[in-house]
Amino acid sequence: MTREAAESVETVVKNIITTELRVDSERLGPATHLMKDLGADSLDALNIALRLEEAFKIKIPDDSIPRFLTVGDIVTGVNEHLAAR
């Protein structure tokens, strides 16, 4: 994956998180924890996963969602799903 593609994935992930959680994108870094730092709950996590599936045309298995704890986890997970298709 090119650097531009990786940056694009990160940008889309951050846009989805800021929209769903109504937070400022400046608060988001790779180690930002959705629940501890941003106050997300399990419904928020599910909504984010659904938006990621729509945006990237991927299927995120339900058992993968609990592993998407930080912004970095989500970017890595999306990149893995994109590489697997």
C-alpha positions in Angstrom: 0.0 0.0 0.0 1.3 3.4 -0.9 1.9 6.1 1.7 -0.9 8.1 0.1 -3.3 5.2 0.3 -2.4 4.7 4.0 -2.9 8.4 4.7 -6.3 8.3 2.9 -7.4 5.4 5.1 -6.4 7.2 8.2 -8.2 10.4 7.1 -11.4 8.5 6.3 -11.2 6.7 9.7 -10.7 10.0 11.5 -13.6 11.6 9.7 -15.9 8.8 10.6 -14.9 8.9 14.2 -15.3 12.7 14.4 -18.7 12.5 12.8 -20.0 9.7 15.0 -18.6 10.9 18.3 -18.8 14.6 17.6 -15.3 15.3 18.6 -12.6 17.6 17.2 -10.2 15.8 14.8 -7.3 17.4 16.7 -8.0 15.1 19.6 -7.4 12.0 17.5 -4.0 10.4 17.4 -3.0 6.7 16.9 -3.1 6.0 20.7 -6.5 7.8 21.3 -8.8 5.3 22.9 -12.4 5.5 21.8 -13.9 4.7 25.1 -11.4 6.0 27.6 -10.4 9.1 25.8 -13.5 10.0 23.8 -16.4 8.5 25.8 -17.6 6.1 23.1 -19.8 3.2 24.1 -20.5 -0.2 22.4 -23.3 1.3 20.2 -20.9 4.0 19.1 -18.3 1.3 18.2 -20.9 -0.6 16.2 -21.9 2.5 14.3 -18.3 3.3 13.5 -17.8 -0.2 12.3 -20.9 0.0 10.0 -19.7 3.3 8.6 -16.2 1.8 8.0 -17.8 -1.1 6.1 -19.7 1.3 3.9 -16.8 3.6 3.3 -14.3 0.9 2.4 -16.6 -1.7 1.0 -15.4 -4.3 3.5 -17.0 -6.7 6.0 -15.8 -6.4 9.6 -16.6 -9.6 11.5 -18.5 -8.9 14.8 -15.7 -10.5 16.8 -13.2 -8.0 15.4 -15.0 -4.9 16.6 -14.0 -5.3 20.3 -10.3 -5.2 19.2 -10.8 -1.7 17.6 -9.9 0.2 20.7 -7.8 3.0 19.5 -7.6 5.1 16.3 -4.4 3.2 15.4 -6.2 -0.2 16.0 -8.9 0.9 13.6 -6.6 2.1 10.9 -4.5 -1.1 11.1 -7.7 -3.3 11.1 -9.1 -1.5 8.0 -5.8 -1.8 6.2 -5.7 -5.6 7.0 -9.2 -6.0 5.7 -8.4 -4.1 2.5 -5.2 -6.2 2.0 -7.2 -9.4 2.4 -9.7 -8.8 -0.3 
